[in-house]
Amino acid sequence: KGSSSFNKVSFWNWNLAPMTEKSFGTEHKEHLSSEFIFMPEQWGAQVVEDKYLRPAGQPNFLDSSGNPCPAEMATILLGSNEPDIAGSCMGNMFGKCSRACSDAEVAAGDCPAAYLDKDLPPALPNSHGGCNCWEFSHATGVGYWPFKGCAGIQPLPQMWNDAQCVDVVMDAWKKTAAIAVAKGYRYLTTPLVAVDIDYAKRFIEKACGCSGGQCSCTEAACGCPVYVVFHFYAYDCSPKGSGGYANLQRRLDGVKAIMDRYKFVKGAIINEIGMLNCAPTDKDPICVPNSGNYPAAKVAGNSCPATKDLPKGLATFIEGIFDLVIAAKTSDGKPVVKGVSWFNANMDGGTYNLQLFSRNGSINANGEAYMQGCTRWGKATGASKQSRSS
């Protein structure tokens, strides 16, 4: 709370409202108290459905099960999820199924289904990397799927090379923006990029009508994002050796450059941070779990052990992240980072066990490090003294 100008804990879940999910065969409801602020996301690149987007800035909105939630709905709407990479199908084919099956593969019976269930053994897609990712699983991001009006089966990662695709995507985004503004949303973000900060920059320039450093509109009403959102993961419990910290610094520098050029951009929101359970890859941050030097399946608690890079395990990684976040400043001294969210999950999406709580609900060492980091960051930025619009 102390790191937020709202004096609230931010929460998001890739959806437009808190949900009830299953984990290890048990249903878990996302209980948010009045001390939380929920940040909705339009996961796909299509137009948001008006009936599901709750009014902004209000508490006691209905969650996805129709129950009142005492948290406050944010006045910021997050953009689409990871359109800059093709990604993977989640679950037992993660890192292996790189695209959805074609109609011909489905008709030929050559379309194995992927399942989210963590208890199932790993499975393989067909020989072309295709699987049924729509029936029992889902993809990591919108870049995995085709988009009507764009050529190809996975057009969004390369959309800047296709003017027609750009126009179609932007038309949908501006319609989403109009719906959001009518419901009280004041701020929009770029798509939540997995790796490519330039993708977010180009999105801002197109949505805001920028040319030669000047932009024709900088308001939500025209679809102009004022926050850059990106994700960051290091690999194999080696954030130094695998270049993880260096990659984070490059992304922070990229956002700094955007803020220096376009003064209306308020900063970065890093709403997925974690450690991938696999060897480093020079491709997308999608990899085959347990393929590194410290496979989660063979490590106590399925988390990072103490290593040369991480003498206190993931707690050291968290400390290193906040060091970089706190140090990131624009040329005129403004903090680059406005929001941070740890990927508080247990071996989802190819990660280690990143949970900040133990099974009994107590805060573990990673949780303590995260709270300390947030407190340190809040003091460094004077978050509690900032206005709610900053």
C-alpha positions in Angstrom: 0.0 0.0 0.0 2.8 2.4 0.9 4.2 2.2 -2.7 0.9 3.4 -4.1 -0.5 6.9 -4.5 -3.9 5.3 -3.9 -2.7 3.7 -0.6 -4.2 0.5 -2.0 -2.8 -2.8 -3.3 -3.2 -3.2 -7.0 -4.4 -6.5 -8.4 -5.1 -7.7 -11.9 -5.9 -11.1 -13.5 -5.9 -10.8 -17.3 -9.7 -10.2 -17.1 -12.2 -7.5 -16.5 -13.2 -8.5 -12.9 -12.0 -10.8 -10.1 -12.6 -14.5 -10.8 -13.0 -17.9 -9.2 -10.3 -20.4 -10.5 -9.3 -24.0 -9.9 -5.9 -24.9 -8.6 -4.8 -28.4 -7.6 -8.5 -29.5 -8.0 -9.8 -26.8 -5.5 -11.7 -23.7 -6.4 -10.1 -20.5 -5.3 -12.0 -17.2 -5.2 -10.1 -14.0 -5.7 -11.1 -12.3 -2.4 -10.2 -8.6 -2.6 -10.9 -6.3 0.3 -11.5 -2.5 0.2 -7.7 -2.2 0.5 -7.4 -3.3 -3.1 -7.7 -1.6 -6.4 -8.6 -3.9 -9.3 -7.0 -3.1 -12.7 -9.1 -4.6 -15.6 -7.6 -5.8 -18.8 -9.0 -6.3 -22.3 -7.0 -9.4 -23.0 -7.7 -9.7 -26.7 -7.3 -7.2 -29.5 -11.0 -7.2 -30.3 -13.5 -4.6 -29.1 -14.3 -4.9 -25.4 -17.8 -6.1 -24.6 -19.7 -3.2 -23.0 -21.7 -5.4 -20.7 -18.6 -6.9 -19.1 -16.6 -3.7 -18.5 -17.6 -2.4 -15.0 -17.9 1.3 -14.3 -14.5 2.8 -13.3 -13.6 4.3 -9.9 -16.3 2.5 -8.0 -16.2 0.0 -5.1 -18.6 -2.9 -4.6 -18.7 -3.9 -8.3 -19.8 -7.4 -9.3 -17.0 -10.0 -9.8 -17.2 -12.6 -12.6 -19.4 -14.8 -10.5 -21.9 -12.0 -9.9 -20.9 -11.3 -6.3 -20.2 -7.8 -4.9 -16.5 -7.1 -4.5 -15.5 -4.4 -2.0 -12.3 -3.4 -3.9 -12.2 -0.3 -6.0 -12.3 -0.6 -9.8 -9.4 1.3 -11.2 -9.8 4.2 -13.7 -7.1 2.7 -15.9 -7.8 0.0 -18.6 -5.0 -2.3 -19.5 -4.5 -3.3 -23.2 -4.2 -6.6 -24.9 -1.9 -9.4 -23.6 1.5 -10.0 -25.3 0.6 -9.3 -29.0 4.3 -8.9 -29.7 5.1 -12.7 -29.5 3.3 -15.8 -30.8 3.7 -17.4 -27.3 2.5 -20.9 -26.5 -0.4 -22.9 -25.3 -0.6 -23.2 -21.6 -0.6 -26.4 -19.5 0.9 -29.7 -20.4 2.2 -28.6 -23.8 3.7 -25.3 -22.7 6.8 -24.4 -24.7 5.9 -27.0 -27.3 2.6 -26.1 -28.8 3.4 -22.9 -30.7 0.2 -22.4 -32.7 -3.4 -23.6 -33.0 -4.2 -26.4 -35.4 -5.4 -25.6 -38.8 -8.9 -26.6 -40.0 -7.2 -29.3 -42.2 -5.3 -30.7 -39.2 -8.6 -30.8 -37.2 -10.4 -32.6 -40.0 -7.5 -35.1 -40.3 -7.6 -35.9 -36.6 -4.1 -34.5 -36.2 -4.8 -32.0 -33.4 -3.9 -33.2 -29.9 -5.6 -31.3 -27.1 -3.6 -29.4 -24.5 -4.8 -29.4 -20.9 -4.3 -26.9 -18.1 -4.2 -29.6 -15.4 -0.8 -29.5 -13.8 -1.1 -33.1 -12.6 -1.2 -34.5 -16.1 2.1 -35.6 -17.7 3.7 -33.5 -20.4 2.3 -34.0 -23.9 3.3 -33.2 -27.4 1.6 -31.1 -30.2 1.5 -32.4 -33.7 4.6 -32.5 -35.9 4.0 -28.9 -37.0 3.7 -27.6 -33.4 -0.1 -27.3 -33.5 -2.6 -28.3 -30.9 -6.1 -27.8 -29.7 -5.6 -24.8 -27.4 -9.2 -23.6 -27.3 -11.1 -26.5 -25.6 -9.3 -27.4 -22.4 -6.5 -24.8 -22.3 -5.7 -21.2 -23.4 -2.8 -19.3 -24.9 -0.2 -17.1 -23.2 -1.3 -14.1 -25.2 -3.3 -12.7 -28.1 -0.3 -13.0 -30.4 -0.9 -16.7 -30.6 -4.3 -16.3 -32.4 -5.4 -15.0 -35.8 -7.2 -11.7 -36.0 -10.0 -10.9 -38.4 -8.8 -8.5 -41.0 -5.1 -9.4 -40.7 -3.3 -11.9 -42.9 -1.8 -15.1 -41.6 -2.5 -17.3 -38.6 -0.4 -15.3 -36.1 -0.4 -11.8 -37.5 -0.1 -9.5 -34.4 3.6 -10.0 -33.7 4.4 -8.7 -37.2 1.5 -6.3 -37.6 3.7 -3.2 -38.1 4.7 -4.7 -41.5 1.0 -4.8 -42.5 -0.7 -1.5 -42.8 -4.2 -3.0 -43.2 -3.7 -5.1 -40.0 -2.6 -2.0 -38.1 -5.7 -0.1 -39.2 -8.0 -3.0 -38.2 -6.4 -3.4 -34.8 -6.4 0.4 -34.1 -10.0 0.7 -35.2 -11.0 -2.0 -32.6 -8.8 -0.2 -29.9 -10.5 3.1 -30.5 -13.9 1.6 -30.2 -12.7 0.0 -26.9 -11.4 3.4 -25.7 -14.8 5.0 -26.5 -16.6 2.4 -24.4 -14.1 2.7 -21.6 -14.3 6.5 -21.4 -18.1 6.4 -21.4 -17.7 4.2 -18.2 -15.4 6.6 -16.5 -12.0 5.3 -17.4 -9.4 8.1 -17.5 -6.3 6.3 -18.6 -5.3 3.6 -21.1 -2.2 1.6 -21.5 -0.3 0.1 -24.4 -0.6 -3.6 -25.0 1.1 -5.7 -22.4 4.3 -6.5 -24.3 6.3 -9.6 -23.5 9.6 -8.4 -24.8 9.4 -5.6 -27.4 9.3 -2.1 -25.9 9.4 -0.7 -29.5 6.1 -2.4 -30.2 4.6 -0.4 -27.3 6.2 2.8 -28.7 4.8 2.3 -32.1 1.4 1.6 -30.6 1.5 4.9 -28.8 2.6 6.8 -31.9 -0.2 5.3 -34.0 -3.0 5.6 -31.4 -2.0 9.2 -30.4 -1.3 10.4 -34.0 2.4 11.2 -33.4 4.7 12.5 -36.1 8.1 14.1 -35.6 7.7 14.0 -31.8 4.3 15.8 -31.9 1.0 14.0 -31.2 -2.4 15.1 -32.3 -4.2 13.7 -29.2 -3.0 12.6 -25.8 -6.3 11.7 -24.1 -8.1 8.4 -23.5 -11.0 9.6 -25.6 -9.0 9.1 -28.8 -7.4 5.8 -27.6 -4.1 7.4 -26.6 -2.2 5.2 -24.0 -0.3 7.1 -21.3 1.3 4.0 -19.6 3.7 1.5 -21.1 3.1 -2.0 -19.8 5.6 -4.8 -20.1 6.4 -8.2 -18.6 9.8 -9.4 -17.4 11.2 -12.9 -16.6 14.7 -14.1 -15.9 15.8 -17.7 -16.5 17.0 -20.7 -14.6 17.7 -18.9 -11.2 20.5 -17.0 -12.9 19.5 -13.4 -13.4 23.1 -12.2 -13.8 24.6 -15.1 -15.7 21.6 -15.4 -18.1 21.4 -11.7 -18.7 18.1 -11.2 -16.9 18.9 -8.0 -15.0 20.5 -6.6 -18.2 17.3 -7.4 -20.1 15.2 -5.6 -17.5 17.5 -2.6 -17.6 17.1 -2.4 -21.4 13.3 -2.3 -21.1 13.5 0.3 -18.4 15.8 2.4 -20.7 13.3 1.9 -23.5 10.5 3.3 -21.5 12.7 6.1 -20.3 13.3 7.1 -23.9 9.6 7.1 -24.7 8.9 9.3 -21.6 11.7 11.7 -22.6 10.3 12.0 -26.1 6.6 12.1 -25.2 6.1 14.0 -22.0 2.4 12.9 -21.6 3.5 9.3 -21.1 3.4 8.8 -17.3 5.6 5.7 -17.0 5.9 1.9 -17.0 3.7 -0.7 -15.3 5.5 -4.0 -15.0 2.7 -6.3 -14.2 4.3 -9.7 -14.6 7.7 -10.3 -13.0 9.1 -13.8 -12.3 11.6 -16.5 -13.0 11.2 -19.1 -15.8 12.0 -22.7 -15.0 14.1 -23.4 -18.0 17.4 -22.7 -19.8 17.9 -19.2 -21.3 16.6 -18.8 -24.8 17.2 -16.1 -27.4 13.7 -16.6 -28.7 10.4 -15.5 -27.1 10.2 -15.9 -23.3 8.5 -19.3 -23.9 10.5 -22.4 -23.1 10.2 -26.0 -22.1 9.9 -26.3 -18.3 12.6 -28.1 -16.3 15.2 -27.7 -19.1 17.7 -25.6 -17.2 20.4 -26.2 -14.5 17.9 -25.9 -11.7 14.8 -27.8 -12.8 11.8 -26.9 -10.4 10.8 -30.6 -10.4 14.0 -31.5 -8.6 14.3 -28.5 -6.3 12.8 -28.3 -2.8 9.5 -26.3 -2.9 9.9 -26.1 -6.7 11.6 -22.7 -6.2 15.1 -21.3 -6.8 17.7 -22.7 -4.5 20.6 -20.6 -3.1 23.0 -20.0 -6.0 25.9 -17.8 -6.8 23.5 -15.3 -8.4 20.9 -15.8 -5.7 22.4 -16.5 -2.3 18.9 -16.1 -0.7 17.0 -17.8 -3.6 14.2 -15.8 -5.2 14.4 -13.2 -2.3 17.7 -12.0 -3.8 16.1 -11.8 -7.2 13.3 -9.6 -5.9 15.8 -7.3 -4.1 17.7 -6.9 -7.4 14.6 -6.1 -9.3 13.7 -3.3 -6.9 17.2 -1.9 -7.1 16.8 -1.4 -10.8 13.2 -0.1 -10.5 14.1 2.5 -7.9 17.1 3.7 -9.9 15.2 4.1 -13.2 14.6 7.9 -13.8 13.9 10.0 -16.8 16.3 12.7 -18.0 14.3 15.2 -15.8 14.3 13.0 -12.8 10.9 11.4 -12.9 10.5 7.8 -11.8 10.1 5.5 -14.8 8.2 2.8 -13.1 4.6 3.5 -11.8 3.5 -0.1 -11.0 5.0 -3.5 -10.2 3.2 -6.8 -9.9 5.0 -10.1 -9.0 3.7 -13.2 -10.9 2.3 -14.8 -7.7 1.8 -18.3 -9.2 3.0 -21.8 -8.7 4.7 -23.2 -11.8 2.2 -21.6 -14.2 3.4 -20.5 -17.7 6.7 -22.3 -17.3 7.7 -20.6 -14.0 9.1 -21.8 -10.7 6.9 -21.7 -7.7 6.7 -17.9 -7.3 4.1 -17.7 -4.6 4.6 -15.2 -1.9 2.6 -17.2 0.6 3.0 -20.6 2.1 0.2 -23.2 1.8 -1.0 -22.3 5.4 -1.4 -18.7 4.3 1.7 -17.3 6.1 4.0 -15.0 4.2 7.2 -16.8 3.1 10.7 -15.4 2.6 9.9 -14.3 -1.0 6.8 -12.4 0.3 8.9 -10.7 3.0 11.4 -9.6 0.3 8.6 -8.3 -1.9 7.0 -6.3 0.9 10.4 -4.8 1.8 11.1 -4.0 -1.8 7.8 -2.3 -2.2 8.3 -0.3 1.0 11.8 0.7 -0.2 10.4 1.8 -3.6 7.5 3.7 -2.0 9.9 5.7 0.2 12.2 6.4 -2.7 9.4 7.8 -4.9 7.3 9.4 -2.2 4.3 7.5 -3.6 2.0 8.4 -0.7 2.5 12.2 -1.4 1.7 11.9 -5.1 -1.7 12.6 -6.5 -4.0 9.8 -7.6 -3.7 10.9 -11.2 0.1 10.7 -11.3 
